[in-house]
Amino acid sequence: IHEAEFQVWTKPDCFQTEFQAGNTGTWFYFGMAGGQPGALVKFNIMNIGRQTSLFSQGMKPVYLVTSESDEWKRIDDNPIVTSVEDGCVLSFMFRNPKNTKKETFLALTYPYKFEELQETLDKIEESFNCHPRSFKQMQTEDKTDIYFHRETVIKSLENRNLDLLTITDMNGLQEELEDVLQDLFPDETNRRPHMFDKKEIVFVSSRVHPGETCASYVMKGFINFLLLKDDVQAIKLREKYVFKIVPMLNPDGVANGYYRNDTRGVNLNRVYGNPTKEHSPTIFAAKKLIDYYHSLNQNTESPTSKIFLYTDIHGHATERGMFMYGNHSEDNEFKVQTLLYPKLLAINNPNFSFASCKTANMTLQDLVSGTNADGCGRAYAHRATGLAQAYTLECSFNGGDNDKGEKEIYTPEVYEDFGKSLAVSILDLTESNPKSKVQDTPLRNLAGVKMFVAKKIKAAQLMEASRKFALGKLMNYLAMQNSKTTENNKYAEVEDSGQHDTSRRRSSGAI
């Protein structure tokens, strides 16, 4: 039996502004201190939003007892979700720590704050750029030395930095710097990064939806792996590619504790089609970066996109596991190229589900709500570049099933490890992975993986054709039955009418 009980209301995105939509808010993160040590406390989050699906899968809030540890953990017991008119009430128990003088924190899931990102990037930048170097000095360095550059692309609506990281090595280093794009890069004292010859670009972004904190942990693992000095896979990745990374697309939303939107109540992953500097500056900047990096090869003899792969990292509240959305096409070769990277990810990480990957541009929810997934980053990157390898990566807030069918609850360590797999799998796309796992599978090599994917696509097409054929037959049968019913009804009406006329004539003769 609990000894204390609290009713807690979350603030909806854009609370008490003209942009507030509704009275529910899924994200919560609060602290407490005091009370009886060891007391069992019940918390009721009164306006959690419609998240019955998330918590029915075993999702548990997390806690941090600062007097005992700096590690976030999930609560012990399953919470209870009660549906109400405007959303849900989330109820759970928590036992007060022994030391109640220091603050204890509770949150929907593992937090990752804007300030945490800034502190991390400051430390990385200091370790690599503590001594500014000239082009001539960089030319004398080992070709495998890490090249790291950080810059502010634009300021958010609330004047926070939108960071852009460049990670590669000294191979292909050119004296020429990247262009200063109009309306971007406000810090004129920070030079643009150097250009690199014969290297394609991998563009990765995350946290366009501020409540999807797991995306930041995946990104953290991705960046940390790329910066490993002596790892042979990281060395190969830096040798082959220039990584352009935007770690937090919605810094204002993150800093304000929002779940889905920016400070104007906008879902920024729906405005890539026509963002403005005045209303959506971070997406305005991200779109200009995609356009710019795509164009760098256009003046060559064989104009192709300079971007090799695009991935935008997200969290998912209802689906389990980790999976990807790609872009739809009727072209079979495009379909194979789209699903190749996800299959390689499944080989490299047991938590990734190839079977759950999708290539639909519009979801049922988009149709219901009137939003258009064509305005998302993945869809825009494809339209701008023609790339098949343009993805939205989705990671469950809660967990999923591994390749052995075992249920696994995700932690920051699981997300960060997946960030490494996200990087390593890029090498497998060109059979450049010095420690490839593909050769240890029945598929043996990239050609085998392509053949597997092509067969899966063919099987799905046959199943869809069979479904459509069966549906067509059913519709024809129902149409015929409806037609017969209509004819029978008409015949019955005619008979009834005839009998009625006869009856009238007989009645008329009797009078």
Stockholm file with secondary structure:
# STOCKHOLM 1.0

chainA/1-511         IHEAEFQVWTKPDCFQTEFQAGNTGTWFYFGMAGGQPGALVKFNIMNIGRQTSLFSQGMKPVYLVTSESDEWKRIDDNPIVTSVEDGCVLSFMFRNPKNTKKETFLALTYPYKFEELQETLDKIEESFNCHPRSFKQMQTEDKTDIYFHRETVIKSLENRNLDLLTITDMNGLQEELEDVLQDLFPDETNRRPHMFDKKEIVFVSSRVHPGETCASYVMKGFINFLLLKDDVQAIKLREKYVFKIVPMLNPDGVANGYYRNDTRGVNLNRVYGNPTKEHSPTIFAAKKLIDYYHSLNQNTESPTSKIFLYTDIHGHATERGMFMYGNHSEDNEFKVQTLLYPKLLAINNPNFSFASCKTANMTLQDLVSGTNADGCGRAYAHRATGLAQAYTLECSFNGGDNDKGEKEIYTPEVYEDFGKSLAVSILDLTESNPKSKVQDTPLRNLAGVKMFVAKKIKAAQLMEASRKFALGKLMNYLAMQNSKTTENNKYAEVEDSGQHDTSRRRSSGAI
#=GR chainA/1-511 SS CCSEEEEECCCCTTTTSTTCCSSCCCCCEEEECCSCTTCEEEEEETTCCSCHHHHHTTCCCEEEETTTCSCCEECSSCCEEEEETTEEEEEEEEECCSCCSSCEEEESSCCCCHHHHHHHHHHHHHHHSSSCCCHHHHHTSCTTSEEEEEEEEEECTTSCEEEEEEEEESTTEEEEECCCCTTCCCCTTSCCCEEETTCEEEEEEECSSTTCTHHHHHHHHHHHHHTCSSCHHHHHHHHHEEEEEESCSCHHHHHTTCSSCCTTSCCGGGCTTSCCTTTCHHHHHHHHHHHHHHHTTTTSSSCCCSEEEEEEEEEESSSCSEEEECCCCSCHHHHHHHHHHHHHHHHHCTTBCSTTCBCCSSCHHHHHHTCCGGGSHHHHHHHHHCCSCEEEEEEESSEEECTTSCEEECCHHHHHHHHHHHHHHHHHTTTCCTTCSGGGSTTCSHHHHHHHHHHHHHHHHHHHHHHHHHHHHHHHHHHHHHHHHHHHHHHHHHHHHHHHHHHHHHHHHHC
#=GC SS_cons         CCSEEEEECCCCTTTTSTTCCSSCCCCCEEEECCSCTTCEEEEEETTCCSCHHHHHTTCCCEEEETTTCSCCEECSSCCEEEEETTEEEEEEEEECCSCCSSCEEEESSCCCCHHHHHHHHHHHHHHHSSSCCCHHHHHTSCTTSEEEEEEEEEECTTSCEEEEEEEEESTTEEEEECCCCTTCCCCTTSCCCEEETTCEEEEEEECSSTTCTHHHHHHHHHHHHHTCSSCHHHHHHHHHEEEEEESCSCHHHHHTTCSSCCTTSCCGGGCTTSCCTTTCHHHHHHHHHHHHHHHTTTTSSSCCCSEEEEEEEEEESSSCSEEEECCCCSCHHHHHHHHHHHHHHHHHCTTBCSTTCBCCSSCHHHHHHTCCGGGSHHHHHHHHHCCSCEEEEEEESSEEECTTSCEEECCHHHHHHHHHHHHHHHHHTTTCCTTCSGGGSTTCSHHHHHHHHHHHHHHHHHHHHHHHHHHHHHHHHHHHHHHHHHHHHHHHHHHHHHHHHHHHHHHHHHC
//
